[in-house]
Amino acid sequence: MSLNRDQSSRLYSEAQQYFPGGVNSPVRAFKSVYGSPLFIRNGHGAMIYDEDGNQFVDFCGSWGPLILGHNHPVIKDEVIRTIENGLSFGAPTVHGNALGKIIVDNHRFIDKLRFVSSGTEAVMSAIRLARGYTGKNKIIKFEGCYHGHVDSLLVKAGSGLATFGVSTSLGIPKGFIDETIVLQLNDLARFEEVLASSSDSIACVILEPIPANNGLLLQDNNYLAWLRLLCDQYGVLLIFDEVISGFRVGFEGASGYYNIQPDLITMGKIIGGGMPVGAFGGKAEIMKKISPEGDVYQAGTLSANPVAMTAGLACLNICLQPDFYQDQEKRTKTFVRKIESHIDAQGYDMHIPQIGSIFWLAFGKKRIVTPDDINSDSMGLFKELHRYLLDHGVYLGPSGYEVGFVSMSHTPQLLERSAEIICNALDHIFKR
């Protein structure tokens, strides 16, 4: 059986006349997997449907925001009700107040926040705030953590464990690169060494506490706790990039999950309930430096757009319901364990890291905590796996480095059926 992509292929050919590479975000181009990208027509619950009429159980969830599933009726109804009064005003609305209140009232580590329109914008603004607050310029980031397409963060490590990095994109001035120090994850000794020698010039440390943009690189709680202690010791701000983990592993994200208070937190995805929303927040003492209260300038015409605020509020109200996150994790664990039981029984060389409702199909048995632990040769296996799954109605992100997400709409029955399909796919690629 081969997937019919006639309409998607035609639309992709047309799109290449308008957009670089035919897409508006690179990973959508299906360069790491077979075939042309699928053009999605609609989604309901855990299912998506493409322009050729194919249906799929969706484990991408728009790359993480759709924790309730597609087209959730409560979000849809609230958005329609809000749209009747207008789309945007460039002025304060009660919707922004309501979403801000539910976050501040239910997140121990956020005193104040500022809404923006994307996770990248949130990170960019938090970095500027950290520099303005500390009066220092350099930042530390970690190989394997992605923070959006911010100039100073599109940098990767060089040959050493810690170097001034090498840009991963053209168009980034060397001066920006020189202000970024790149370290390896899970190397506490080197981290302390750099702080001890350079903390007078380092404004902040930024990392994903649950790195989920280059595989799922789960870190030890103890490692994250030591990062916090060392940042305090050397007078450097700690920023948790929770664009993915925020409201995903718990309402307080990874900060609450590990019980570690960063100085600033960046958020996105789930916070908008499917609409484009981001935010950054943290300690009131730091946040008061933001204009108009302080001298760190940040602005956005569509920030706290009423439609987006309404969608986010509807989503987070459901996330706050009793046992929401416990149920998410329980269903995800059951799903993962079924696949891992098959992996173990068949002796396949892979495992599935999982936290909350995030999972990753990782080839090899070794625990993976840094990008260097990933066997790049295994991406050929993922390419075959992805094709089989699409042909049999299961949709994963089109890259072996991307994680999968379970939503509230993935019922136990649907997860059971999907696990069986994934097990069959593994048989297909390992026993060829």
C-alpha positions as CSV (number, residue, x, y, z in Angstrom):
1,M,0.0,0.0,0.0
2,S,1.3,3.4,-1.0
3,L,-0.1,6.7,0.1
4,N,-1.9,8.8,-2.5
5,R,-0.3,12.2,-2.5
6,D,-1.5,13.5,-5.8
7,Q,-3.2,16.7,-4.5
8,S,-0.4,17.4,-2.0
9,S,2.2,17.0,-4.7
10,R,0.3,19.4,-7.0
11,L,-0.1,21.9,-4.2
12,Y,3.6,21.6,-3.3
13,S,4.6,22.3,-6.9
14,E,2.4,25.4,-6.9
15,A,3.8,26.5,-3.5
16,Q,7.4,26.4,-4.8
17,Q,6.4,29.3,-7.1
18,Y,5.6,31.5,-4.0
19,F,7.7,30.4,-1.1
20,P,11.4,29.4,-0.8
21,G,11.5,25.7,-0.9
22,G,7.7,25.7,-1.2
23,V,7.2,26.1,2.6
24,N,7.0,28.7,5.3
25,S,9.1,26.8,7.8
26,P,12.0,24.5,6.8
27,V,11.1,21.2,8.5
28,R,7.7,21.1,6.7
29,A,9.5,20.4,3.4
30,F,9.9,16.7,4.2
31,K,13.6,16.8,3.2
32,S,14.4,14.1,5.8
33,V,11.7,11.7,4.7
34,Y,10.1,10.3,1.6
35,G,7.7,12.1,-0.7
36,S,6.3,15.6,-0.9
37,P,4.9,17.3,2.2
38,L,1.3,16.7,3.0
39,F,-1.1,19.6,2.7
40,I,-3.5,19.3,5.6
41,R,-7.2,20.2,5.0
42,N,-8.6,19.8,8.5
43,G,-8.2,18.2,11.9
44,H,-10.6,17.0,14.6
45,G,-9.5,15.5,17.9
46,A,-6.5,13.3,17.5
47,M,-7.0,13.0,13.7
48,I,-5.8,15.1,10.7
49,Y,-7.0,14.8,7.1
50,D,-5.0,15.8,4.0
51,E,-6.1,17.2,0.7
52,D,-6.1,13.7,-0.9
53,G,-8.6,12.5,1.7
54,N,-6.1,10.5,3.7
55,Q,-6.6,10.4,7.5
56,F,-3.9,10.0,10.2
57,V,-3.6,9.7,13.9
58,D,-1.6,12.8,14.6
59,F,1.4,12.7,17.0
60,C,2.8,16.0,15.9
61,G,0.0,18.2,17.2
62,S,1.2,21.3,15.3
63,W,4.6,20.7,16.9
64,G,3.3,20.7,20.4
65,P,0.6,23.3,21.0
66,L,-2.5,21.1,20.6
67,I,-2.5,19.4,24.0
68,L,-6.3,19.1,23.8
69,G,-6.3,17.9,20.2
70,H,-7.4,19.6,17.0
71,N,-10.4,21.9,16.8
72,H,-11.4,21.5,20.5
73,P,-15.1,22.6,20.7
74,V,-14.5,24.8,23.8
75,I,-11.6,26.7,22.2
76,K,-13.5,27.0,18.9
77,D,-16.6,28.4,20.5
78,E,-14.7,30.9,22.6
79,V,-12.7,32.1,19.6
80,I,-15.8,32.5,17.5
81,R,-17.5,34.5,20.3
82,T,-14.5,36.8,20.6
83,I,-14.1,37.3,16.8
84,E,-17.7,38.7,16.7
85,N,-16.4,41.7,18.6
86,G,-13.3,42.3,16.4
87,L,-10.0,40.7,15.6
88,S,-7.4,43.1,16.9
89,F,-7.3,46.5,18.6
90,G,-3.7,47.2,19.5
91,A,-5.0,48.1,22.9
92,P,-5.5,46.3,26.3
93,T,-8.5,43.9,26.6
94,V,-10.0,41.8,29.4
95,H,-8.8,38.7,27.5
96,G,-5.2,39.5,28.2
97,N,-5.9,40.2,31.8
98,A,-7.7,36.9,32.2
99,L,-4.9,34.8,30.6
100,G,-2.3,36.7,32.6
101,K,-4.2,36.0,35.8
102,I,-4.6,32.3,35.3
103,I,-0.9,31.9,34.7
104,V,0.4,34.1,37.5
105,D,-2.1,32.7,40.0
106,N,-1.1,29.1,39.2
107,H,2.6,29.3,38.5
108,R,4.9,29.7,41.6
109,F,7.8,31.0,39.5
110,I,6.1,33.7,37.5
111,D,5.4,37.0,39.2
112,K,4.8,39.0,36.1
113,L,4.9,38.2,32.4
114,R,4.7,39.9,29.0
115,F,2.8,38.4,26.0
116,V,4.4,38.3,22.6
117,S,3.5,36.5,19.4
118,S,5.9,33.5,19.2
119,G,8.4,31.5,21.2
120,T,11.3,33.0,19.2
121,E,10.1,36.5,20.1
122,A,9.8,35.5,23.8
123,V,13.4,34.2,23.8
124,M,14.8,37.2,22.0
125,S,13.1,39.5,24.5
126,A,14.2,37.5,27.5
127,I,17.8,37.6,26.4
128,R,17.6,41.4,25.9
129,L,16.0,41.8,29.3
130,A,18.8,39.7,31.0
131,R,21.4,41.8,29.4
132,G,19.7,45.0,30.4
133,Y,19.1,43.9,33.9
134,T,22.7,42.6,34.5
135,G,24.6,45.1,32.4
136,K,26.5,42.2,30.8
137,N,26.5,41.0,27.3
138,K,27.6,37.4,26.9
139,I,25.2,34.4,27.1
140,I,25.7,30.7,27.6
141,K,23.7,28.2,25.6
142,F,23.9,24.4,25.3
143,E,24.5,22.2,22.2
144,G,21.3,20.3,21.6
145,C,18.9,23.1,22.8
146,Y,17.0,25.1,20.3
147,H,15.7,28.5,21.1
148,G,14.2,29.7,17.8
149,H,15.8,31.6,15.1
150,V,17.4,34.3,17.3
151,D,20.7,35.6,15.8
152,S,22.8,35.1,18.9
153,L,21.3,31.6,19.5
154,L,21.7,30.1,16.0
155,V,25.2,29.1,17.1
156,K,26.7,25.6,17.6
157,A,29.7,24.4,19.5
158,G,33.1,24.2,17.8
159,S,35.6,21.5,18.2
160,G,36.1,22.0,21.9
161,L,33.7,21.4,24.8
162,A,33.3,25.1,25.1
163,T,34.2,27.6,22.4
164,F,32.9,30.7,21.0
165,G,30.6,29.0,18.5
166,V,30.2,28.7,14.8
167,S,27.0,30.1,13.3
168,T,24.6,27.6,11.9
169,S,23.1,30.1,9.5
170,L,24.4,32.7,7.0
171,G,23.5,36.3,7.8
172,I,24.5,36.4,11.4
173,P,27.3,38.9,12.2
174,K,30.4,37.6,13.8
175,G,29.9,40.1,16.6
176,F,26.7,38.3,17.6
177,I,28.4,35.0,17.5
178,D,31.3,36.2,19.7
179,E,28.8,37.0,22.5
180,T,27.6,33.4,22.7
181,I,29.4,30.7,24.6
182,V,28.3,27.2,23.7
183,L,28.7,24.3,26.2
184,Q,27.8,20.6,26.1
185,L,24.9,19.4,28.1
186,N,25.6,17.3,31.2
187,D,29.1,18.6,31.7
188,L,28.9,20.4,35.1
189,A,32.6,20.7,35.6
190,R,33.1,22.7,32.4
191,F,30.1,24.8,33.1
192,E,31.5,25.9,36.5
193,E,35.0,26.4,34.9
194,V,33.5,28.9,32.4
195,L,31.5,30.7,35.1
196,A,34.5,31.0,37.3
197,S,36.6,32.6,34.6
198,S,34.0,34.7,32.8
199,S,31.0,35.4,35.0
200,D,31.8,39.1,35.0
201,S,30.8,39.3,31.4
202,I,28.0,36.7,31.3
203,A,24.5,38.0,31.6
204,C,22.6,34.7,31.5
205,V,22.5,31.0,30.9
206,I,19.6,29.7,28.7
207,L,18.6,26.1,28.2
208,E,15.6,23.9,27.6
209,P,15.2,22.1,30.9
210,I,13.6,19.3,28.9
211,P,15.5,19.5,25.6
212,A,13.0,18.4,23.0
213,N,14.2,19.9,19.7
214,N,17.1,17.6,18.9
215,G,15.6,14.3,20.2
216,L,14.4,14.1,23.8
217,L,17.6,14.6,25.8
218,L,16.3,14.1,29.3
219,Q,18.6,15.6,31.9
220,D,19.0,14.6,35.6
221,N,17.2,16.8,38.2
222,N,20.5,17.0,40.1
223,Y,22.3,18.5,37.0
224,L,19.6,21.2,36.6
225,A,19.6,22.0,40.3
226,W,23.4,22.5,40.2
227,L,23.0,24.9,37.3
228,R,20.7,26.9,39.4
229,L,23.1,26.9,42.4
230,L,26.1,27.9,40.3
231,C,24.2,30.7,38.5
232,D,23.4,32.1,41.9
233,Q,26.9,31.7,43.1
234,Y,28.4,33.6,40.2
235,G,25.6,36.2,39.7
236,V,24.3,35.0,36.4
237,L,20.6,34.8,35.4
238,L,19.1,31.4,34.6
239,I,16.5,31.3,31.8
240,F,14.4,28.2,31.2
241,D,13.2,28.0,27.6
242,E,9.8,26.2,28.2
243,V,8.3,26.9,24.8
244,I,7.8,23.1,24.5
245,S,7.7,21.9,28.1
246,G,5.6,24.8,29.4
247,F,2.1,23.5,30.3
248,R,3.0,20.2,28.7
249,V,4.5,18.2,31.6
250,G,2.5,20.1,34.2
251,F,0.9,23.5,34.5
252,E,4.2,24.9,35.8
253,G,6.2,23.1,33.1
254,A,9.6,21.7,33.8
255,S,10.2,24.4,36.4
256,G,7.5,22.9,38.5
257,Y,8.2,19.3,37.5
258,Y,11.8,19.6,38.8
259,N,11.0,22.2,41.5
260,I,13.7,24.6,40.2
261,Q,13.1,28.3,40.0
262,P,14.7,30.0,37.0
263,D,15.0,33.8,36.9
264,L,13.1,34.0,33.6
265,I,10.9,31.6,31.7
266,T,10.0,31.7,28.0
267,M,6.8,30.1,26.9
268,G,4.8,29.5,23.7
269,K,2.8,26.8,21.9
270,I,0.3,25.5,24.5
271,I,-0.1,29.0,25.9
272,G,-2.0,30.0,22.8
273,G,-4.3,27.0,22.5
274,G,-3.4,26.7,18.8
275,M,-3.1,30.4,18.0
276,P,0.3,32.2,17.7
277,V,1.2,33.3,21.2
278,G,4.4,33.5,23.3
279,A,5.3,35.0,26.6
280,F,8.3,35.6,28.9
281,G,8.0,36.1,32.6
282,G,9.7,35.6,36.0
283,K,10.7,37.5,39.0
284,A,9.0,40.9,39.5
285,E,12.4,42.5,40.2
286,I,13.6,41.6,36.8
287,M,10.4,42.1,34.9
288,K,10.0,45.7,36.1
289,K,13.0,46.6,33.8
290,I,10.8,46.1,30.8
291,S,9.4,49.3,29.1
292,P,7.3,51.2,30.0
293,E,8.2,50.5,33.6
294,G,11.9,50.2,32.9
295,D,14.4,51.0,30.2
296,V,14.6,47.6,28.3
297,Y,12.4,48.2,25.2
298,Q,10.1,45.5,23.9
299,A,6.9,46.0,21.9
300,G,4.5,44.2,19.6
301,T,1.5,45.4,17.6
302,L,-0.3,42.1,17.9
303,S,0.9,41.1,21.4
304,A,-2.0,40.0,23.6
305,N,-4.3,39.8,20.6
306,P,-7.8,39.2,22.0
307,V,-8.5,36.1,19.8
308,A,-5.2,34.5,20.8
309,M,-5.7,35.3,24.4
310,T,-9.2,33.7,24.4
311,A,-7.9,30.6,22.8
312,G,-5.1,30.3,25.3
313,L,-7.4,30.9,28.3
314,A,-9.9,28.3,27.1
315,C,-7.0,25.8,26.7
316,L,-5.4,26.5,30.1
317,N,-8.7,26.3,32.0
318,I,-9.0,22.7,30.8
319,C,-5.4,22.0,31.6
320,L,-6.1,23.1,35.2
321,Q,-8.9,20.5,35.7
322,P,-8.1,17.9,38.4
323,D,-5.9,15.0,37.2
324,F,-5.5,16.4,33.7
325,Y,-1.7,15.9,33.6
326,Q,-1.8,12.6,35.5
327,D,-4.2,11.2,32.9
328,Q,-2.0,12.5,30.1
329,E,1.1,10.9,31.5
330,K,-0.7,7.6,32.3
331,R,-2.0,7.2,28.7
332,T,1.3,8.1,27.3
333,K,3.2,5.7,29.5
334,T,0.8,2.9,28.6
335,F,1.3,3.7,24.9
336,V,5.1,3.8,25.2
337,R,5.3,0.6,27.3
338,K,3.4,-1.4,24.7
339,I,5.8,-0.4,22.0
340,E,8.9,-0.9,24.2
341,S,7.6,-4.4,25.2
342,H,7.6,-5.3,21.6
343,I,11.0,-3.8,21.1
344,D,12.4,-5.8,24.0
345,A,10.7,-9.1,22.9
346,Q,12.1,-8.7,19.3
347,G,15.5,-7.5,20.4
348,Y,15.4,-4.3,18.4
349,D,18.1,-1.8,19.0
350,M,16.1,1.2,20.1
351,H,14.2,2.6,23.1
352,I,11.6,5.3,23.7
353,P,12.5,8.2,26.1
354,Q,9.3,9.7,27.6
355,I,8.3,12.4,30.0
356,G,4.7,13.6,30.6
357,S,3.0,13.4,27.2
358,I,6.2,13.7,25.2
359,F,7.9,10.7,23.6
360,W,10.7,10.1,21.1
361,L,11.5,7.0,19.0
362,A,15.3,6.7,19.7
363,F,17.4,4.2,17.9
364,G,20.0,2.4,20.1
365,K,19.8,1.2,23.7
366,K,22.1,3.8,25.2
367,R,20.6,6.6,27.2
368,I,20.8,9.8,25.1
369,V,21.5,13.0,27.0
370,T,23.6,15.0,24.5
371,P,23.4,15.4,20.7
372,D,26.7,13.4,20.4
373,D,24.9,10.4,21.8
374,I,22.6,10.2,18.7
375,N,23.5,7.9,16.0
376,S,23.0,9.9,12.8
377,D,23.1,6.8,10.7
378,S,19.8,5.7,12.3
379,M,18.0,8.5,10.5
380,G,17.8,6.2,7.5
381,L,15.8,3.8,9.6
382,F,13.5,6.6,10.7
383,K,13.0,7.5,7.0
384,E,11.7,4.0,6.3
385,L,9.6,4.0,9.5
386,H,8.0,7.4,8.6
387,R,6.9,6.1,5.2
388,Y,5.4,3.0,6.6
389,L,3.5,4.9,9.3
390,L,2.1,7.4,6.8
391,D,1.0,4.5,4.6
392,H,-0.8,3.0,7.6
393,G,-2.4,6.2,8.9
394,V,0.0,7.4,11.7
395,Y,1.5,10.9,11.4
396,L,4.8,11.8,13.1
397,G,6.9,14.9,12.5
398,P,9.0,14.5,9.3
399,S,12.3,14.2,11.1
400,G,13.9,11.5,13.3
401,Y,15.1,14.3,15.6
402,E,11.6,15.5,16.4
403,V,9.6,14.3,19.4
404,G,6.0,13.1,19.4
405,F,3.1,14.5,21.5
406,V,0.0,12.8,23.0
407,S,-3.1,15.0,23.4
408,M,-6.2,14.7,25.5
409,S,-8.0,13.5,22.4
410,H,-5.8,10.4,22.0
411,T,-8.1,7.8,23.7
412,P,-6.7,4.6,25.2
413,Q,-8.3,2.7,22.3
414,L,-6.7,5.0,19.7
415,L,-3.3,4.8,21.4
416,E,-3.6,1.0,21.5
417,R,-4.3,0.8,17.8
418,S,-1.5,3.3,17.0
419,A,1.0,1.3,19.1
420,E,0.1,-1.8,17.1
421,I,0.8,0.0,13.9
422,I,4.1,1.3,15.2
423,C,5.1,-2.2,16.3
424,N,4.3,-3.5,12.8
425,A,6.3,-0.7,11.3
426,L,9.3,-1.7,13.5
427,D,9.0,-5.3,12.3
428,H,8.9,-4.0,8.7
429,I,12.2,-1.9,9.0
430,F,14.2,-4.3,11.2
431,K,13.3,-7.5,9.4
432,R,13.6,-6.5,5.8
